[in-house]
Amino acid sequence: MMMDDQRLCINTSIIVITHMLSFDIVKHVFSVSTIPKTALGESFLSLTTVDGCLAAVSLEDVLNSIGKVAAVIHVGVMKEYGIEESWIKAYRVVLNAPGTFLGIVEDRLFVQETDGWMVFYALGSHQEDYNECCYVPFRHFTILPFKGSLIPISPNTHAQ
């Protein structure tokens, strides 16, 4: 489900997650694949979608131009489902301050900084600028992309 050296601690046991399991709902077939390190950075954060493609988000600490450690978020995108070689490193976002990755919606990557401010970075803008959204006094939430549909879940459902 994640990447090679992603470690998870459950009940004092360390589990290394190395593969991603997917299910094709048309063919009714499971498949197992890995997420190559070339598509990511050091530490896996999340799976999401970007431009309709499966995307994996990771975090890496690097030295910036003034010698301080800066957090960099990498977004790797799988361009063709089921073809592991199609993973590319699509975006690299240098954070202006330490923070927690919240999610990606359209072309915006959302982060909650340690002081509570939620900010977003424009993907692909080639800028390290960010925009403050709002102050969020609580932690531990995620922003997920959502697409509404007017198609009923069941074909027998009729509007009344």
N, C-alpha and C positions, 0 to 999 in steps of 0.2 A: 504494500500500500504506500510506502514512502520511499526513501532512498537509502543507499548503501550504509552510511554510518549514522543513520538516525537512531537514537537510542531512547527507549521508553522504559521507565521503571514501574513495575507493578508488583505489589506485595514483596518488596525487597529483591525481586528478580529483574535483571536487566534484559530487555528484549531488543534485538536489533531488527528493525524493519527494513526489508530489502526489495520487496516486490509490490506491484500494484495489481489488484485483482479487478477485472471488469466483466460485465455480463452483457451480451448482445441480446436485446429483447426481441429482435426479429428472428434471429437464427437459434435462439435459446441455447447459447454456448458461452461457457466461461473461458476467459483467457488470462494468462499471467504475463506481465511484462515488467521490466525494470525502468527506472528513470535515470538516464545517464548523468553522471556528474558534470559532463560538459554542458548540459542544459541548465545547470544550477550553480549555486555557490556552495558554501560550507554547511549550512544548517537548514534542513527542510522546515517550512512553516505551514504550508497549506496547499490544497488543490482547489482550483477555481476554473473559471472560463474567461478567455480574453478573445474578443472578436469571433465568438462561436467555436473556439478551439479549446481543448483541454490545456490548462496551464498549471505549472507548479511554481510555487513561490518559496524562495529561500533567503537566508540572511547571511551576510559575511561581514566581518570586521576588517577594515583596511586603514592604513595610515593616510591621512589627507595631506594636502599641500603644506600645512603648517606643522606637520608632525604629530597631530592628535589622532586618536583612533576614532574613525567614523563608521557608522553602520551603513551597509549597502544592501538594498533589497534587489534580488535578481528574479526576473520572471522568465521562465522557460516555457515555450509553447510547443505542443505536439501538432504539427501541421497536417498530418494524415493519421487518422486513428488506426491503431494496430501496427504501425510501422515505427519501431523504436528509433530508427535512424533519422526520423523526421523531427526529433526534438531539436529546437534551436534556442539559443539564448536571445530572447526578443527584447527585453528591457533591463536597464540597470538604473536604479534610483538611489542617489546618495541622500541619506536623511540629514536634515539640518540639526536635529536634536534626537537623543535617544527616545525610542517609542515602541509601541506594540502594533504590529500589522493587524488591520481590521478587515480589509477586503478590497476587491477591485470591482468598480461599477463603471461600465462603458470605458472611457479612457482615463479614469481617475483612480489612483491608488490611495486608500485612506489609512492613516496612521494616527494612533492616539499617543501624544507625547507624554512624558512622565509627569508633566505639570497639569495634565488633564485636558489640554487643548486637543481637539481633533483637527487634523490638517489633511489636505489632499495634495498629491503631486500629479501633474499631467503626464501620462505615459507618452513617450516619444517626443517630448518637447525639447530635448537636449538641453534643458535648463535644470539647475538645482534649486529653482525657486519653488516655493510652496504657498498655499493659500490657507489661512485659518478659516475653519467652518464655524465651530462653536465650542463652548466649554462643556465637557461631559464629566460630571462629578462621580461617575461610577466606572468600574473596570469590568473586564471579562464579558465582552459582547463581540459579535461579529457582524459585518455588513455583507449581505449576500445579494448578488444580482437577481432581479426578478423580472420575468416577462409575463404579462397577463395574456389571457386568451379568452375569446368568446365562444370557443368550441366546448360543448359540454363533455364531461368526463365519460358519461355513458351515452351511447348512441340512442338509447330509448328515453332519454331525459327530454321532456318538452317544457318550454317556458309556459307558465300559467299566468 
